[in-house]
Amino acid sequence: MASAATVVRFDLDDYQVLPDETFQAQVHLDADDAVPGLQPLPAELFSYGFKLTLDDSRAVIDAVTPPIVLDFLGFVSGAEISIAAGEATIKRSVDANSLANYAGTLLATIT
């Protein structure tokens, strides 16, 4: 039996995109990759960060959009998002003024 792992993954394993075509990819957290489907963290998510790197001769990142409930950085509205050639860095959290954590799996939509 495979051991469970928490992984970050795209919504699709493969994207078929024409040159200069705009597309979206969703980034998800899967708290148990041994179970079919996306599993949220059992204790829910408060904050996270990740860096996406890619071959900028093949794709360009135009935008990184978090779910509304994750569009914070501590007590301040607006996640920290940095986009440069070949990479995007994201740091986010739920609203620290709120007592609720995030029970979903979607971390961001990349365009």
Secondary structure as a PSIPRED ss2 file (coil, helix, strand):
# PSIPRED VFORMAT (PSIPRED V4.0)

   1 M C   1.000  0.000  0.000
   2 A C   1.000  0.000  0.000
   3 S C   1.000  0.000  0.000
   4 A C   1.000  0.000  0.000
   5 A C   1.000  0.000  0.000
   6 T C   1.000  0.000  0.000
   7 V E   0.000  0.000  1.000
   8 V E   0.000  0.000  1.000
   9 R E   0.000  0.000  1.000
  10 F E   0.000  0.000  1.000
  11 D C   1.000  0.000  0.000
  12 L C   1.000  0.000  0.000
  13 D C   1.000  0.000  0.000
  14 D C   1.000  0.000  0.000
  15 Y C   1.000  0.000  0.000
  16 Q C   1.000  0.000  0.000
  17 V C   1.000  0.000  0.000
  18 L C   1.000  0.000  0.000
  19 P C   1.000  0.000  0.000
  20 D C   1.000  0.000  0.000
  21 E C   1.000  0.000  0.000
  22 T C   1.000  0.000  0.000
  23 F C   1.000  0.000  0.000
  24 Q C   1.000  0.000  0.000
  25 A E   0.000  0.000  1.000
  26 Q E   0.000  0.000  1.000
  27 V E   0.000  0.000  1.000
  28 H E   0.000  0.000  1.000
  29 L E   0.000  0.000  1.000
  30 D E   0.000  0.000  1.000
  31 A C   1.000  0.000  0.000
  32 D C   1.000  0.000  0.000
  33 D C   1.000  0.000  0.000
  34 A C   1.000  0.000  0.000
  35 V C   1.000  0.000  0.000
  36 P C   1.000  0.000  0.000
  37 G C   1.000  0.000  0.000
  38 L C   1.000  0.000  0.000
  39 Q C   1.000  0.000  0.000
  40 P C   1.000  0.000  0.000
  41 L C   1.000  0.000  0.000
  42 P C   1.000  0.000  0.000
  43 A C   1.000  0.000  0.000
  44 E C   1.000  0.000  0.000
  45 L E   0.000  0.000  1.000
  46 F C   1.000  0.000  0.000
  47 S E   0.000  0.000  1.000
  48 Y E   0.000  0.000  1.000
  49 G E   0.000  0.000  1.000
  50 F E   0.000  0.000  1.000
  51 K E   0.000  0.000  1.000
  52 L E   0.000  0.000  1.000
  53 T E   0.000  0.000  1.000
  54 L C   1.000  0.000  0.000
  55 D C   1.000  0.000  0.000
  56 D C   1.000  0.000  0.000
  57 S C   1.000  0.000  0.000
  58 R C   1.000  0.000  0.000
  59 A C   1.000  0.000  0.000
  60 V C   1.000  0.000  0.000
  61 I C   1.000  0.000  0.000
  62 D C   1.000  0.000  0.000
  63 A C   1.000  0.000  0.000
  64 V E   0.000  0.000  1.000
  65 T E   0.000  0.000  1.000
  66 P C   1.000  0.000  0.000
  67 P C   1.000  0.000  0.000
  68 I H   0.000  1.000  0.000
  69 V H   0.000  1.000  0.000
  70 L H   0.000  1.000  0.000
  71 D E   0.000  0.000  1.000
  72 F E   0.000  0.000  1.000
  73 L E   0.000  0.000  1.000
  74 G C   1.000  0.000  0.000
  75 F C   1.000  0.000  0.000
  76 V E   0.000  0.000  1.000
  77 S E   0.000  0.000  1.000
  78 G C   1.000  0.000  0.000
  79 A C   1.000  0.000  0.000
  80 E E   0.000  0.000  1.000
  81 I E   0.000  0.000  1.000
  82 S E   0.000  0.000  1.000
  83 I E   0.000  0.000  1.000
  84 A E   0.000  0.000  1.000
  85 A C   1.000  0.000  0.000
  86 G C   1.000  0.000  0.000
  87 E E   0.000  0.000  1.000
  88 A E   0.000  0.000  1.000
  89 T E   0.000  0.000  1.000
  90 I E   0.000  0.000  1.000
  91 K E   0.000  0.000  1.000
  92 R E   0.000  0.000  1.000
  93 S E   0.000  0.000  1.000
  94 V C   1.000  0.000  0.000
  95 D C   1.000  0.000  0.000
  96 A C   1.000  0.000  0.000
  97 N C   1.000  0.000  0.000
  98 S C   1.000  0.000  0.000
  99 L C   1.000  0.000  0.000
 100 A C   1.000  0.000  0.000
 101 N C   1.000  0.000  0.000
 102 Y E   0.000  0.000  1.000
 103 A C   1.000  0.000  0.000
 104 G C   1.000  0.000  0.000
 105 T C   1.000  0.000  0.000
 106 L E   0.000  0.000  1.000
 107 L E   0.000  0.000  1.000
 108 A E   0.000  0.000  1.000
 109 T E   0.000  0.000  1.000
 110 I E   0.000  0.000  1.000
 111 T C   1.000  0.000  0.000
